Amino acid sequence: MLAITVSSFTVWLHHFFTMGQSAGVNAAFGIATMLIGIPTGVKIYDWMLTVFRGRVRFSVPILYSAMFLMLS
C-alpha cells in the first residue's frame, strides 16, 4: 500500500514539472498511471468483499467513517 501511495504521489507531482514535455515523457507517466490503477482497483474490491462476507456492525465509529468518505 505504501508503494501505491508513493507512486501515486509521483504521478500526481509530475503535473507541476512536465507540462509541455515530449510524447515519450507523457507516455511514461500514462503507463505509470495505469500500473497504479490496477492494484488500487484490486485493493478496493478486496475491501468490498471483506465487508460483504463479514458481519459488520453499524456502530457510531463506522457510520462516522462511512459518512466522512461520502463527503470527501
PQR file of N, CA, C, O and H, with PARSE charges and radii, in Angstrom:
ATOM      1  N   MET A   1       0.825  -1.184   0.000 -0.4000 1.5000
ATOM      2  CA  MET A   1       0.000   0.000   0.000 -0.0000 2.0000
ATOM      3  C   MET A   1       0.870   1.249   0.000  0.5500 1.7000
ATOM      4  O   MET A   1       0.511   2.253  -0.615 -0.5500 1.4000
ATOM      5  N   LEU A   2       1.984   1.198   0.668 -0.4000 1.5000
ATOM      6  CA  LEU A   2       2.894   2.340   0.677 -0.0000 2.0000
ATOM      7  C   LEU A   2       3.471   2.583  -0.704  0.5500 1.7000
ATOM      8  O   LEU A   2       3.668   3.731  -1.101 -0.5500 1.4000
ATOM      9  H   LEU A   2       2.275   0.383   1.168  0.4000 1.0000
ATOM     10  N   ALA A   3       3.746   1.507  -1.447 -0.4000 1.5000
ATOM     11  CA  ALA A   3       4.271   1.653  -2.805 -0.0000 2.0000
ATOM     12  C   ALA A   3       3.254   2.340  -3.710  0.5500 1.7000
ATOM     13  O   ALA A   3       3.620   3.174  -4.539 -0.5500 1.4000
ATOM     14  H   ALA A   3       3.586   0.574  -1.125  0.4000 1.0000
ATOM     15  N   ILE A   4       1.989   1.994  -3.555 -0.4000 1.5000
ATOM     16  CA  ILE A   4       0.943   2.646  -4.346 -0.0000 2.0000
ATOM     17  C   ILE A   4       0.870   4.131  -3.987  0.5500 1.7000
ATOM     18  O   ILE A   4       0.702   4.977  -4.865 -0.5500 1.4000
ATOM     19  H   ILE A   4       1.691   1.317  -2.882  0.4000 1.0000
ATOM     20  N   THR A   5       0.996   4.439  -2.718 -0.4000 1.5000
ATOM     21  CA  THR A   5       0.937   5.829  -2.273 -0.0000 2.0000
ATOM     22  C   THR A   5       2.073   6.645  -2.858  0.5500 1.7000
ATOM     23  O   THR A   5       1.851   7.743  -3.369 -0.5500 1.4000
ATOM     24  H   THR A   5       1.133   3.751  -2.005  0.4000 1.0000
ATOM     25  N   VAL A   6       3.271   6.126  -2.788 -0.4000 1.5000
ATOM     26  CA  VAL A   6       4.438   6.848  -3.315 -0.0000 2.0000
ATOM     27  C   VAL A   6       4.333   7.000  -4.831  0.5500 1.7000
ATOM     28  O   VAL A   6       4.606   8.073  -5.369 -0.5500 1.4000
ATOM     29  H   VAL A   6       3.451   5.235  -2.373  0.4000 1.0000
ATOM     30  N   SER A   7       3.939   5.936  -5.516 -0.4000 1.5000
ATOM     31  CA  SER A   7       3.794   6.005  -6.970 -0.0000 2.0000
ATOM     32  C   SER A   7       2.710   7.000  -7.373  0.5500 1.7000
ATOM     33  O   SER A   7       2.887   7.759  -8.326 -0.5500 1.4000
ATOM     34  H   SER A   7       3.717   5.064  -5.079  0.4000 1.0000
ATOM     35  N   SER A   8       1.593   6.998  -6.654 -0.4000 1.5000
ATOM     36  CA  SER A   8       0.506   7.938  -6.951 -0.0000 2.0000
ATOM     37  C   SER A   8       0.951   9.376  -6.740  0.5500 1.7000
ATOM     38  O   SER A   8       0.620  10.257  -7.534 -0.5500 1.4000
ATOM     39  H   SER A   8       1.450   6.382  -5.880  0.4000 1.0000
ATOM     40  N   PHE A   9       1.693   9.611  -5.681 -0.4000 1.5000
ATOM     41  CA  PHE A   9       2.189  10.964  -5.424 -0.0000 2.0000
ATOM     42  C   PHE A   9       3.142  11.402  -6.531  0.5500 1.7000
ATOM     43  O   PHE A   9       3.107  12.555  -6.958 -0.5500 1.4000
ATOM     44  H   PHE A   9       1.962   8.895  -5.036  0.4000 1.0000
ATOM     45  N   THR A  10       3.991  10.492  -6.995 -0.4000 1.5000
ATOM     46  CA  THR A  10       4.933  10.821  -8.062 -0.0000 2.0000
ATOM     47  C   THR A  10       4.194  11.164  -9.354  0.5500 1.7000
ATOM     48  O   THR A  10       4.541  12.135 -10.027 -0.5500 1.4000
ATOM     49  H   THR A  10       4.020   9.555  -6.648  0.4000 1.0000
ATOM     50  N   VAL A  11       3.186  10.379  -9.702 -0.4000 1.5000
ATOM     51  CA  VAL A  11       2.429  10.660 -10.917 -0.0000 2.0000
ATOM     52  C   VAL A  11       1.664  11.974 -10.772  0.5500 1.7000
ATOM     53  O   VAL A  11       1.576  12.743 -11.729 -0.5500 1.4000
ATOM     54  H   VAL A  11       2.904   9.591  -9.155  0.4000 1.0000
ATOM     55  N   TRP A  12       1.116  12.237  -9.607 -0.4000 1.5000
ATOM     56  CA  TRP A  12       0.420  13.500  -9.388 -0.0000 2.0000
ATOM     57  C   TRP A  12       1.405  14.675  -9.460  0.5500 1.7000
ATOM     58  O   TRP A  12       1.098  15.724 -10.027 -0.5500 1.4000
ATOM     59  H   TRP A  12       1.187  11.612  -8.829  0.4000 1.0000
ATOM     60  N   LEU A  13       2.575  14.482  -8.882 -0.4000 1.5000
ATOM     61  CA  LEU A  13       3.574  15.540  -8.811 -0.0000 2.0000
ATOM     62  C   LEU A  13       4.104  15.934 -10.189  0.5500 1.7000
ATOM     63  O   LEU A  13       4.534  17.071 -10.379 -0.5500 1.4000
ATOM     64  H   LEU A  13       2.825  13.630  -8.422  0.4000 1.0000
ATOM     65  N   HIS A  14       4.079  15.014 -11.149 -0.4000 1.5000
ATOM     66  CA  HIS A  14       4.649  15.340 -12.454 -0.0000 2.0000
ATOM     67  C   HIS A  14       3.875  16.443 -13.162  0.5500 1.7000
ATOM     68  O   HIS A  14       4.403  17.055 -14.091 -0.5500 1.4000
ATOM     69  H   HIS A  14       3.730  14.090 -10.995  0.4000 1.0000
ATOM     70  N   HIS A  15       2.648  16.711 -12.753 -0.4000 1.5000
ATOM     71  CA  HIS A  15       1.872  17.773 -13.390 -0.0000 2.0000
ATOM     72  C   HIS A  15       2.529  19.135 -13.198  0.5500 1.7000
ATOM     73  O   HIS A  15       2.316  20.049 -13.994 -0.5500 1.4000
ATOM     74  H   HIS A  15       2.220  16.213 -11.999  0.4000 1.0000
ATOM     75  N   PHE A  16       3.307  19.266 -12.165 -0.4000 1.5000
ATOM     76  CA  PHE A  16       3.972  20.537 -11.926 -0.0000 2.0000
ATOM     77  C   PHE A  16       5.186  20.741 -12.819  0.5500 1.7000
ATOM     78  O   PHE A  16       5.588  21.877 -13.067 -0.5500 1.4000
ATOM     79  H   PHE A  16       3.480  18.523 -11.518  0.4000 1.0000
ATOM     80  N   PHE A  17       5.776  19.650 -13.306 -0.4000 1.5000
ATOM     81  CA  PHE A  17       7.060  19.755 -13.981 -0.0000 2.0000
ATOM     82  C   PHE A  17       7.060  19.315 -15.442  0.5500 1.7000
ATOM     83  O   PHE A  17       7.993  19.670 -16.163 -0.5500 1.4000
ATOM     84  H   PHE A  17       5.449  18.727 -13.104  0.4000 1.0000
ATOM     85  N   THR A  18       6.088  18.579 -15.909 -0.4000 1.5000
ATOM     86  CA  THR A  18       6.180  18.004 -17.253 -0.0000 2.0000
ATOM     87  C   THR A  18       5.228  18.635 -18.250  0.5500 1.7000
ATOM     88  O   THR A  18       5.040  18.092 -19.339 -0.5500 1.4000
ATOM     89  H   THR A  18       5.330  18.291 -15.323  0.4000 1.0000
ATOM     90  N   MET A  19       4.639  19.730 -17.923 -0.4000 1.5000
ATOM     91  CA  MET A  19       3.746  20.355 -18.882 -0.0000 2.0000
ATOM     92  C   MET A  19       4.566  20.774 -20.096  0.5500 1.7000
ATOM     93  O   MET A  19       5.562  21.486 -19.964 -0.5500 1.4000
ATOM     94  H   MET A  19       4.792  20.171 -17.038  0.4000 1.0000
ATOM     95  N   GLY A  20       4.149  20.335 -21.267 -0.4000 1.5000
ATOM     96  CA  GLY A  20       4.851  20.682 -22.497 -0.0000 2.0000
ATOM     97  C   GLY A  20       6.029  19.779 -22.810  0.5500 1.7000
ATOM     98  O   GLY A  20       6.833  20.117 -23.679 -0.5500 1.4000
ATOM     99  H   GLY A  20       3.340  19.757 -21.374  0.4000 1.0000
ATOM    100  N   GLN A  21       6.163  18.652 -22.139 -0.4000 1.5000
ATOM    101  CA  GLN A  21       7.264  17.727 -22.405 -0.0000 2.0000
ATOM    102  C   GLN A  21       6.948  16.883 -23.629  0.5500 1.7000
ATOM    103  O   GLN A  21       5.877  17.002 -24.224 -0.5500 1.4000
ATOM    104  H   GLN A  21       5.510  18.378 -21.434  0.4000 1.0000
ATOM    105  N   SER A  22       7.880  16.045 -23.987 -0.4000 1.5000
ATOM    106  CA  SER A  22       7.728  15.224 -25.189 -0.0000 2.0000
ATOM    107  C   SER A  22       6.678  14.134 -24.997  0.5500 1.7000
ATOM    108  O   SER A  22       6.207  13.883 -23.888 -0.5500 1.4000
ATOM    109  H   SER A  22       8.750  15.948 -23.504  0.4000 1.0000
ATOM    110  N   ALA A  23       6.328  13.498 -26.106 -0.4000 1.5000
ATOM    111  CA  ALA A  23       5.326  12.433 -26.061 -0.0000 2.0000
ATOM    112  C   ALA A  23       5.838  11.234 -25.255  0.5500 1.7000
ATOM    113  O   ALA A  23       5.046  10.542 -24.616 -0.5500 1.4000
ATOM    114  H   ALA A  23       6.710  13.702 -27.007  0.4000 1.0000
ATOM    115  N   GLY A  24       7.141  10.982 -25.278 -0.4000 1.5000
ATOM    116  CA  GLY A  24       7.703   9.868 -24.517 -0.0000 2.0000
ATOM    117  C   GLY A  24       7.514  10.036 -23.022  0.5500 1.7000
ATOM    118  O   GLY A  24       7.204   9.075 -22.318 -0.5500 1.4000
ATOM    119  H   GLY A  24       7.785  11.545 -25.798  0.4000 1.0000
ATOM    120  N   VAL A  25       7.702  11.257 -22.534 -0.4000 1.5000
ATOM    121  CA  VAL A  25       7.513  11.526 -21.104 -0.0000 2.0000
ATOM    122  C   VAL A  25       6.045  11.345 -20.736  0.5500 1.7000
ATOM    123  O   VAL A  25       5.721  10.748 -19.709 -0.5500 1.4000
ATOM    124  H   VAL A  25       7.954  12.037 -23.106  0.4000 1.0000
ATOM    125  N   ASN A  26       5.158  11.868 -21.586 -0.4000 1.5000
ATOM    126  CA  ASN A  26       3.730  11.711 -21.320 -0.0000 2.0000
ATOM    127  C   ASN A  26       3.320  10.237 -21.359  0.5500 1.7000
ATOM    128  O   ASN A  26       2.476   9.815 -20.569 -0.5500 1.4000
ATOM    129  H   ASN A  26       5.421  12.353 -22.420  0.4000 1.0000
ATOM    130  N   ALA A  27       3.899   9.457 -22.258 -0.4000 1.5000
ATOM    131  CA  ALA A  27       3.592   8.035 -22.339 -0.0000 2.0000
ATOM    132  C   ALA A  27       4.072   7.305 -21.080  0.5500 1.7000
ATOM    133  O   ALA A  27       3.375   6.435 -20.559 -0.5500 1.4000
ATOM    134  H   ALA A  27       4.585   9.800 -22.900  0.4000 1.0000
ATOM    135  N   ALA A  28       5.260   7.663 -20.597 -0.4000 1.5000
ATOM    136  CA  ALA A  28       5.787   7.017 -19.389 -0.0000 2.0000
ATOM    137  C   ALA A  28       4.878   7.270 -18.188  0.5500 1.7000
ATOM    138  O   ALA A  28       4.603   6.355 -17.412 -0.5500 1.4000
ATOM    139  H   ALA A  28       5.826   8.370 -21.020  0.4000 1.0000
ATOM    140  N   PHE A  29       4.412   8.508 -18.034 -0.4000 1.5000
ATOM    141  CA  PHE A  29       3.525   8.806 -16.913 -0.0000 2.0000
ATOM    142  C   PHE A  29       2.142   8.196 -17.123  0.5500 1.7000
ATOM    143  O   PHE A  29       1.478   7.842 -16.149 -0.5500 1.4000
ATOM    144  H   PHE A  29       4.636   9.251 -18.664  0.4000 1.0000
ATOM    145  N   GLY A  30       1.696   8.067 -18.370 -0.4000 1.5000
ATOM    146  CA  GLY A  30       0.435   7.392 -18.638 -0.0000 2.0000
ATOM    147  C   GLY A  30       0.494   5.920 -18.257  0.5500 1.7000
ATOM    148  O   GLY A  30      -0.450   5.389 -17.672 -0.5500 1.4000
ATOM    149  H   GLY A  30       2.235   8.355 -19.161  0.4000 1.0000
ATOM    150  N   ILE A  31       1.593   5.266 -18.585 -0.4000 1.5000
ATOM    151  CA  ILE A  31       1.777   3.865 -18.211 -0.0000 2.0000
ATOM    152  C   ILE A  31       1.853   3.725 -16.698  0.5500 1.7000
ATOM    153  O   ILE A  31       1.278   2.797 -16.128 -0.5500 1.4000
ATOM    154  H   ILE A  31       2.359   5.698 -19.060  0.4000 1.0000
ATOM    155  N   ALA A  32       2.564   4.647 -16.042 -0.4000 1.5000
ATOM    156  CA  ALA A  32       2.653   4.606 -14.578 -0.0000 2.0000
ATOM    157  C   ALA A  32       1.267   4.767 -13.950  0.5500 1.7000
ATOM    158  O   ALA A  32       0.955   4.122 -12.949 -0.5500 1.4000
ATOM    159  H   ALA A  32       3.031   5.400 -16.505  0.4000 1.0000
ATOM    160  N   THR A  33       0.447   5.624 -14.537 -0.4000 1.5000
ATOM    161  CA  THR A  33      -0.909   5.811 -14.024 -0.0000 2.0000
ATOM    162  C   THR A  33      -1.714   4.522 -14.132  0.5500 1.7000
ATOM    163  O   THR A  33      -2.432   4.159 -13.202 -0.5500 1.4000
ATOM    164  H   THR A  33       0.700   6.149 -15.350  0.4000 1.0000
ATOM    165  N   MET A  34      -1.598   3.834 -15.256 -0.4000 1.5000
ATOM    166  CA  MET A  34      -2.323   2.573 -15.427 -0.0000 2.0000
ATOM    167  C   MET A  34      -1.803   1.502 -14.474  0.5500 1.7000
ATOM    168  O   MET A  34      -2.582   0.705 -13.953 -0.5500 1.4000
ATOM    169  H   MET A  34      -1.014   4.130 -16.012  0.4000 1.0000
ATOM    170  N   LEU A  35      -0.489   1.477 -14.243 -0.4000 1.5000
ATOM    171  CA  LEU A  35       0.080   0.496 -13.320 -0.0000 2.0000
ATOM    172  C   LEU A  35      -0.348   0.752 -11.883  0.5500 1.7000
ATOM    173  O   LEU A  35      -0.402  -0.181 -11.081 -0.5500 1.4000
ATOM    174  H   LEU A  35       0.145   2.125 -14.667  0.4000 1.0000
ATOM    175  N   ILE A  36      -0.649   1.983 -11.550 -0.4000 1.5000
ATOM    176  CA  ILE A  36      -1.148   2.316 -10.216 -0.0000 2.0000
ATOM    177  C   ILE A  36      -2.619   1.937 -10.102  0.5500 1.7000
ATOM    178  O   ILE A  36      -3.067   1.501  -9.041 -0.5500 1.4000
ATOM    179  H   ILE A  36      -0.604   2.741 -12.201  0.4000 1.0000
ATOM    180  N   GLY A  37      -3.366   2.099 -11.178 -0.4000 1.5000
ATOM    181  CA  GLY A  37      -4.798   1.846 -11.158 -0.0000 2.0000
ATOM    182  C   GLY A  37      -5.157   0.390 -10.901  0.5500 1.7000
ATOM    183  O   GLY A  37      -6.159   0.108 -10.246 -0.5500 1.4000
ATOM    184  H   GLY A  37      -3.002   2.453 -12.039  0.4000 1.0000
ATOM    185  N   ILE A  38      -4.354  -0.538 -11.407 -0.4000 1.5000
ATOM    186  CA  ILE A  38      -4.675  -1.961 -11.263 -0.0000 2.0000
ATOM    187  C   ILE A  38      -4.615  -2.411  -9.804  0.5500 1.7000
ATOM    188  O   ILE A  38      -5.603  -2.959  -9.316 -0.5500 1.4000
ATOM    189  H   ILE A  38      -3.539  -0.309 -11.940  0.4000 1.0000
ATOM    190  N   PRO A  39      -3.500  -2.208  -9.073 -0.5600 1.5000
ATOM    191  CA  PRO A  39      -3.514  -2.651  -7.675  0.2800 2.0000
ATOM    192  C   PRO A  39      -4.482  -1.862  -6.792  0.5500 1.7000
ATOM    193  O   PRO A  39      -4.981  -2.381  -5.793 -0.5500 1.4000
ATOM    194  N   THR A  40      -4.743  -0.615  -7.161 -0.4000 1.5000
ATOM    195  CA  THR A  40      -5.711   0.167  -6.400 -0.0000 2.0000
ATOM    196  C   THR A  40      -7.109  -0.416  -6.563  0.5500 1.7000
ATOM    197  O   THR A  40      -7.857  -0.516  -5.591 -0.5500 1.4000
ATOM    198  H   THR A  40      -4.337  -0.194  -7.972  0.4000 1.0000
ATOM    199  N   GLY A  41      -7.465  -0.800  -7.780 -0.4000 1.5000
ATOM    200  CA  GLY A  41      -8.760  -1.437  -8.011 -0.0000 2.0000
ATOM    201  C   GLY A  41      -8.890  -2.751  -7.275  0.5500 1.7000
ATOM    202  O   GLY A  41      -9.939  -3.048  -6.703 -0.5500 1.4000
ATOM    203  H   GLY A  41      -6.858  -0.719  -8.570  0.4000 1.0000
ATOM    204  N   VAL A  42      -7.818  -3.549  -7.284 -0.4000 1.5000
ATOM    205  CA  VAL A  42      -7.831  -4.819  -6.554 -0.0000 2.0000
ATOM    206  C   VAL A  42      -8.023  -4.571  -5.063  0.5500 1.7000
ATOM    207  O   VAL A  42      -8.777  -5.279  -4.394 -0.5500 1.4000
ATOM    208  H   VAL A  42      -6.966  -3.308  -7.748  0.4000 1.0000
ATOM    209  N   LYS A  43      -7.337  -3.564  -4.556 -0.4000 1.5000
ATOM    210  CA  LYS A  43      -7.443  -3.235  -3.132 -0.0000 2.0000
ATOM    211  C   LYS A  43      -8.875  -2.838  -2.766  0.5500 1.7000
ATOM    212  O   LYS A  43      -9.384  -3.262  -1.728 -0.5500 1.4000
ATOM    213  H   LYS A  43      -6.725  -2.989  -5.099  0.4000 1.0000
ATOM    214  N   ILE A  44      -9.516  -2.047  -3.587 -0.4000 1.5000
ATOM    215  CA  ILE A  44     -10.874  -1.598  -3.297 -0.0000 2.0000
ATOM    216  C   ILE A  44     -11.854  -2.770  -3.362  0.5500 1.7000
ATOM    217  O   ILE A  44     -12.747  -2.882  -2.522 -0.5500 1.4000
ATOM    218  H   ILE A  44      -9.103  -1.702  -4.430  0.4000 1.0000
ATOM    219  N   TYR A  45     -11.687  -3.654  -4.370 -0.4000 1.5000
ATOM    220  CA  TYR A  45     -12.558  -4.834  -4.443 -0.0000 2.0000
ATOM    221  C   TYR A  45     -12.332  -5.765  -3.247  0.5500 1.7000
ATOM    222  O   TYR A  45     -13.278  -6.375  -2.749 -0.5500 1.4000
ATOM    223  H   TYR A  45     -10.962  -3.563  -5.053  0.4000 1.0000
ATOM    224  N   ASP A  46     -11.095  -5.873  -2.792 -0.4000 1.5000
ATOM    225  CA  ASP A  46     -10.832  -6.667  -1.584 -0.0000 2.0000
ATOM    226  C   ASP A  46     -11.570  -6.095  -0.377  0.5500 1.7000
ATOM    227  O   ASP A  46     -12.147  -6.839   0.417 -0.5500 1.4000
ATOM    228  H   ASP A  46     -10.327  -5.378  -3.196  0.4000 1.0000
ATOM    229  N   TRP A  47     -11.546  -4.782  -0.246 -0.4000 1.5000
ATOM    230  CA  TRP A  47     -12.264  -4.149   0.864 -0.0000 2.0000
ATOM    231  C   TRP A  47     -13.757  -4.418   0.761  0.5500 1.7000
ATOM    232  O   TRP A  47     -14.401  -4.718   1.767 -0.5500 1.4000
ATOM    233  H   TRP A  47     -11.077  -4.178  -0.890  0.4000 1.0000
ATOM    234  N   MET A  48     -14.321  -4.316  -0.447 -0.4000 1.5000
ATOM    235  CA  MET A  48     -15.754  -4.544  -0.622 -0.0000 2.0000
ATOM    236  C   MET A  48     -16.126  -5.993  -0.313  0.5500 1.7000
ATOM    237  O   MET A  48     -17.164  -6.243   0.299 -0.5500 1.4000
ATOM    238  H   MET A  48     -13.798  -4.073  -1.264  0.4000 1.0000
ATOM    239  N   LEU A  49     -15.298  -6.947  -0.727 -0.4000 1.5000
ATOM    240  CA  LEU A  49     -15.580  -8.345  -0.434 -0.0000 2.0000
ATOM    241  C   LEU A  49     -15.436  -8.648   1.061  0.5500 1.7000
ATOM    242  O   LEU A  49     -16.156  -9.490   1.598 -0.5500 1.4000
ATOM    243  H   LEU A  49     -14.455  -6.744  -1.224  0.4000 1.0000
ATOM    244  N   THR A  50     -14.518  -7.969   1.718 -0.4000 1.5000
ATOM    245  CA  THR A  50     -14.380  -8.146   3.158 -0.0000 2.0000
ATOM    246  C   THR A  50     -15.646  -7.700   3.877  0.5500 1.7000
ATOM    247  O   THR A  50     -16.116  -8.371   4.796 -0.5500 1.4000
ATOM    248  H   THR A  50     -13.934  -7.285   1.282  0.4000 1.0000
ATOM    249  N   VAL A  51     -16.187  -6.581   3.461 -0.4000 1.5000
ATOM    250  CA  VAL A  51     -17.422  -6.086   4.068 -0.0000 2.0000
ATOM    251  C   VAL A  51     -18.586  -7.014   3.717  0.5500 1.7000
ATOM    252  O   VAL A  51     -19.444  -7.271   4.561 -0.5500 1.4000
ATOM    253  H   VAL A  51     -15.805  -6.036   2.714  0.4000 1.0000
ATOM    254  N   PHE A  52     -18.624  -7.519   2.480 -0.4000 1.5000
ATOM    255  CA  PHE A  52     -19.719  -8.387   2.042 -0.0000 2.0000
ATOM    256  C   PHE A  52     -19.743  -9.697   2.816  0.5500 1.7000
ATOM    257  O   PHE A  52     -20.810 -10.154   3.226 -0.5500 1.4000
ATOM    258  H   PHE A  52     -17.926  -7.310   1.795  0.4000 1.0000
ATOM    259  N   ARG A  53     -18.576 -10.308   3.020 -0.4000 1.5000
ATOM    260  CA  ARG A  53     -18.518 -11.605   3.682 -0.0000 2.0000
ATOM    261  C   ARG A  53     -18.433 -11.496   5.208  0.5500 1.7000
ATOM    262  O   ARG A  53     -18.627 -12.486   5.914 -0.5500 1.4000
ATOM    263  H   ARG A  53     -17.709  -9.937   2.687  0.4000 1.0000
ATOM    264  N   GLY A  54     -18.152 -10.325   5.702 -0.4000 1.5000
ATOM    265  CA  GLY A  54     -18.022 -10.159   7.145 -0.0000 2.0000
ATOM    266  C   GLY A  54     -19.345  -9.784   7.781  0.5500 1.7000
ATOM    267  O   GLY A  54     -20.355  -9.598   7.102 -0.5500 1.4000
ATOM    268  H   GLY A  54     -17.994  -9.521   5.128  0.4000 1.0000
ATOM    269  N   ARG A  55     -19.317  -9.680   9.066 -0.4000 1.5000
ATOM    270  CA  ARG A  55     -20.506  -9.263   9.814 -0.0000 2.0000
ATOM    271  C   ARG A  55     -20.235  -7.883  10.399  0.5500 1.7000
ATOM    272  O   ARG A  55     -19.736  -7.745  11.516 -0.5500 1.4000
ATOM    273  H   ARG A  55     -18.497  -9.831   9.617  0.4000 1.0000
ATOM    274  N   VAL A  56     -20.573  -6.883   9.626 -0.4000 1.5000
ATOM    275  CA  VAL A  56     -20.291  -5.507  10.014 -0.0000 2.0000
ATOM    276  C   VAL A  56     -21.412  -5.007  10.914  0.5500 1.7000
ATOM    277  O   VAL A  56     -22.592  -5.101  10.576 -0.5500 1.4000
ATOM    278  H   VAL A  56     -20.978  -6.995   8.719  0.4000 1.0000
ATOM    279  N   ARG A  57     -21.019  -4.476  12.061 -0.4000 1.5000
ATOM    280  CA  ARG A  57     -21.979  -3.822  12.954 -0.0000 2.0000
ATOM    281  C   ARG A  57     -21.892  -2.328  12.684  0.5500 1.7000
ATOM    282  O   ARG A  57     -20.807  -1.750  12.728 -0.5500 1.4000
ATOM    283  H   ARG A  57     -20.061  -4.400  12.335  0.4000 1.0000
ATOM    284  N   PHE A  58     -23.006  -1.715  12.409 -0.4000 1.5000
ATOM    285  CA  PHE A  58     -23.021  -0.293  12.094 -0.0000 2.0000
ATOM    286  C   PHE A  58     -23.100   0.527  13.369  0.5500 1.7000
ATOM    287  O   PHE A  58     -24.139   1.094  13.708 -0.5500 1.4000
ATOM    288  H   PHE A  58     -23.887  -2.185  12.373  0.4000 1.0000
ATOM    289  N   SER A  59     -21.973   0.572  14.064 -0.4000 1.5000
ATOM    290  CA  SER A  59     -21.886   1.368  15.284 -0.0000 2.0000
ATOM    291  C   SER A  59     -21.477   2.797  14.900  0.5500 1.7000
ATOM    292  O   SER A  59     -21.241   3.087  13.728 -0.5500 1.4000
ATOM    293  H   SER A  59     -21.129   0.111  13.788  0.4000 1.0000
ATOM    294  N   VAL A  60     -21.400   3.651  15.864 -0.4000 1.5000
ATOM    295  CA  VAL A  60     -21.108   5.066  15.615 -0.0000 2.0000
ATOM    296  C   VAL A  60     -19.782   5.271  14.879  0.5500 1.7000
ATOM    297  O   VAL A  60     -19.756   6.053  13.929 -0.5500 1.4000
ATOM    298  H   VAL A  60     -21.592   3.415  16.816  0.4000 1.0000
ATOM    299  N   PRO A  61     -18.679   4.617  15.260 -0.5600 1.5000
ATOM    300  CA  PRO A  61     -17.425   4.878  14.541  0.2800 2.0000
ATOM    301  C   PRO A  61     -17.475   4.506  13.059  0.5500 1.7000
ATOM    302  O   PRO A  61     -16.938   5.240  12.229 -0.5500 1.4000
ATOM    303  N   ILE A  62     -18.106   3.385  12.710 -0.4000 1.5000
ATOM    304  CA  ILE A  62     -18.135   3.011  11.302 -0.0000 2.0000
ATOM    305  C   ILE A  62     -19.089   3.915  10.514  0.5500 1.7000
ATOM    306  O   ILE A  62     -18.827   4.215   9.349 -0.5500 1.4000
ATOM    307  H   ILE A  62     -18.542   2.789  13.384  0.4000 1.0000
ATOM    308  N   LEU A  63     -20.165   4.342  11.120 -0.4000 1.5000
ATOM    309  CA  LEU A  63     -21.052   5.285  10.444 -0.0000 2.0000
ATOM    310  C   LEU A  63     -20.353   6.623  10.221  0.5500 1.7000
ATOM    311  O   LEU A  63     -20.493   7.231   9.160 -0.5500 1.4000
ATOM    312  H   LEU A  63     -20.378   4.098  12.066  0.4000 1.0000
ATOM    313  N   TYR A  64     -19.609   7.072  11.209 -0.4000 1.5000
ATOM    314  CA  TYR A  64     -18.859   8.324  11.069 -0.0000 2.0000
ATOM    315  C   TYR A  64     -17.843   8.202   9.933  0.5500 1.7000
ATOM    316  O   TYR A  64     -17.717   9.113   9.114 -0.5500 1.4000
ATOM    317  H   TYR A  64     -19.495   6.578  12.071  0.4000 1.0000
ATOM    318  N   SER A  65     -17.117   7.079   9.880 -0.4000 1.5000
ATOM    319  CA  SER A  65     -16.120   6.874   8.831 -0.0000 2.0000
ATOM    320  C   SER A  65     -16.758   6.796   7.454  0.5500 1.7000
ATOM    321  O   SER A  65     -16.241   7.370   6.495 -0.5500 1.4000
ATOM    322  H   SER A  65     -17.220   6.340  10.545  0.4000 1.0000
ATOM    323  N   ALA A  66     -17.864   6.097   7.349 -0.4000 1.5000
ATOM    324  CA  ALA A  66     -18.551   5.970   6.062 -0.0000 2.0000
ATOM    325  C   ALA A  66     -19.060   7.323   5.574  0.5500 1.7000
ATOM    326  O   ALA A  66     -18.924   7.649   4.394 -0.5500 1.4000
ATOM    327  H   ALA A  66     -18.284   5.630   8.127  0.4000 1.0000
ATOM    328  N   MET A  67     -19.641   8.108   6.472 -0.4000 1.5000
ATOM    329  CA  MET A  67     -20.132   9.424   6.063 -0.0000 2.0000
ATOM    330  C   MET A  67     -18.980  10.366   5.710  0.5500 1.7000
ATOM    331  O   MET A  67     -19.121  11.213   4.828 -0.5500 1.4000
ATOM    332  H   MET A  67     -19.751   7.844   7.430  0.4000 1.0000
ATOM    333  N   PHE A  68     -17.849  10.224   6.389 -0.4000 1.5000
ATOM    334  CA  PHE A  68     -16.680  11.037   6.053 -0.0000 2.0000
ATOM    335  C   PHE A  68     -16.221  10.718   4.631  0.5500 1.7000
ATOM    336  O   PHE A  68     -15.903  11.625   3.863 -0.5500 1.4000
ATOM    337  H   PHE A  68     -17.734   9.536   7.106  0.4000 1.0000
ATOM    338  N   LEU A  69     -16.187   9.432   4.280 -0.4000 1.5000
ATOM    339  CA  LEU A  69     -15.778   9.056   2.932 -0.0000 2.0000
ATOM    340  C   LEU A  69     -16.773   9.555   1.888  0.5500 1.7000
ATOM    341  O   LEU A  69     -16.374   9.947   0.791 -0.5500 1.4000
ATOM    342  H   LEU A  69     -16.445   8.695   4.905  0.4000 1.0000
ATOM    343  N   MET A  70     -18.044   9.543   2.214 -0.4000 1.5000
ATOM    344  CA  MET A  70     -19.052  10.041   1.267 -0.0000 2.0000
ATOM    345  C   MET A  70     -18.929  11.553   1.054  0.5500 1.7000
ATOM    346  O   MET A  70     -19.161  12.057  -0.045 -0.5500 1.4000
ATOM    347  H   MET A  70     -18.368   9.224   3.105  0.4000 1.0000
ATOM    348  N   LEU A  71     -18.566  12.254   2.106 -0.4000 1.5000
ATOM    349  CA  LEU A  71     -18.466  13.709   1.992 -0.0000 2.0000
ATOM    350  C   LEU A  71     -17.159  14.188   1.379  0.5500 1.7000
ATOM    351  O   LEU A  71     -17.096  15.300   0.854 -0.5500 1.4000
ATOM    352  H   LEU A  71     -18.377  11.844   2.999  0.4000 1.0000
ATOM    353  N   SER A  72     -16.112  13.363   1.438 -0.4000 1.5000
ATOM    354  CA  SER A  72     -14.814  13.835   0.927 -0.0000 2.0000
ATOM    355  C   SER A  72     -14.630  13.544  -0.524  0.5500 1.7000
ATOM    356  O   SER A  72     -13.593  13.879  -1.095 -0.5500 1.4000
ATOM    357  H   SER A  72     -16.164  12.460   1.864  0.4000 1.0000
TER
END
